[in-house]
Amino acid sequence: MKRIEIRPQKLTKEGVMTEKKVGSGIGLLRAMSAVAGILALSGVLFFLPATEGAATANPAAEVVYPVKDFQNGKARFYSHPAGNGVTIKYFVLKSSDGVIRAAFDACDVCWREGKGYEQKGDFMVCKNCGRRFASVRVNEVQGGCNPAPLTRTSQGNKLVLQVKDILEGKPYFTFGKGGGR
């Protein structure tokens, strides 16, 4: 193993001794730089799962919500990154018949406008054409301006959406990115 030696070099006018490093200082510096690089890379990899890119590298199979979140009958809107700058939007609500329903925030007719729906009382209303859909029809009727159904299951006190089902809605949200319905 090489070592670093510090030797007196010369006296300055002020009588201060300068020093000269002899040995493998450059080798040690390279080794320290390599270790620092490895640690930095390890830190990046450690924190990577919190980034969007990591979600596509190791995607979750399902998205789970507590059923209690929907008890008030108000539609809750969500988004899911689909890659290539596309974000899939959907909503979940408990309809007036007590069923928890899910649909994409788009339809087969107005999706190109990217406006989606809003809730007015017991109806979901298209923000583009103004058509109204009773909450009990969400996830039951498909096509036209009806909110596009999103498959969901209830498992005890949890509502479960499969990510593969969410990703099937990607064509509704491409907006000129080479896709669409």
Summary of the structure (lengths in Angstrom):
residues: 181
radius of gyration: 29.6
end to end distance: 67.6
largest distance: 94.5
contacts: 463
relative contact order: 0.14
helix: 28%
strand: 34%
